[in-house]
Each structure stands twice: as C-alpha cells, then as structure tokens.
C-alpha cells in the first residue's frame, strides 16, 4: 500500500534541530516546535531532502499555521517559501480531521461538527417520517451522530459542550427516546 511506501521513503527524514519534531502520517508531514528560525531551516532542509529521496513537496497543499502565545510577536513575519513558491499562511487548518486554530480554541472544530451532525439529523427525521421503529432510530443516532459528538466533546469549552449537547437533545426529541448527552 502507498502508506507503507511513504513510511519507507521517509524513514530517514529526521529533524536536524533537537527542538523540532517531524510528524509523519500517511502522506502528511508536519514540522513543529523549535521556533521560527529552526522551523524555517528544517523546512528548507526538508525541501532539499525530498528530491533526493524521489519525493515532491506539494506547495499548493502546504499551509503555515503560526502558534505563538507571546504578548508581542511580529505579525509581519516574512512569508515561508519553498522552492520559490510562497506557502499560504492560515488561521485555521484541518489536520487529520480536526480543525486547529492559531489560538488553539476548539470553536471552529465544534462549529464544523455541529454542521455535520445537523446534516445527519436530517436523515434521522426522514427515517422517523417513514415510521421507522424507535430502536432503529436510536441505532442510527448512535452510529452516525453520537459517535461524532462523543469524539469531539473531549477538550472543548463548556460553551462548546453545550452546543454539542443541544444536538443530542434534538436527536432525543426526534427519536422520542431519552438519549445520553
């Protein structure tokens, strides 16, 4: 499988700076830690390493997300460029299914989760309109909505949990059964 090949190809891709971490998953490579100069040096080194190991960095898919919690920091950092192409700097990035924001809040992730859950609530309503048994409605809820909500509940704020619980309560009204929120 391609993931195994990627793992083999990138086995010798290790950070040059002890303060950096290179995370590899499937065909995604993430450089983190270190600070601005160490990260940029690591990315430059990675861009030189890839062609030698028959890999290509897709700069159109590459994003830069800056996590910096100092009170004052230089918002006018020079753009990150790889092989002459500037990388897009973003405030929110989707990484392995989760939305990560520059302030590390969970709100964007919660909003996206609620949107997906509401789309699934539509199908729950359609099933109820077609006189589906309550047991099947609950099973559909558990398989499609509850699993989504439970996965996202950990680590979010009280306000975000309340929004997610509202979706569960709505599903309870649709199924006609009390559901855990």
Secondary structure, 3 states (H helix, E strand, C coil): CHHHHHHHHCCCCCCCCCCEEEEEECCEEEEEECCHHHHHHHHHHHHHHHHHCCCCCCCCCCEEECCCCCCCCCCCCCCCEECCEECEEECEEEECCEEEECCCCCHHHHHHHHHHHHHHHHHHHHHHHCCCCHHHHHHHHHHHHHHHHHHHHCCCCHHHHHHHHHHHHHHHHHHCCCCCC
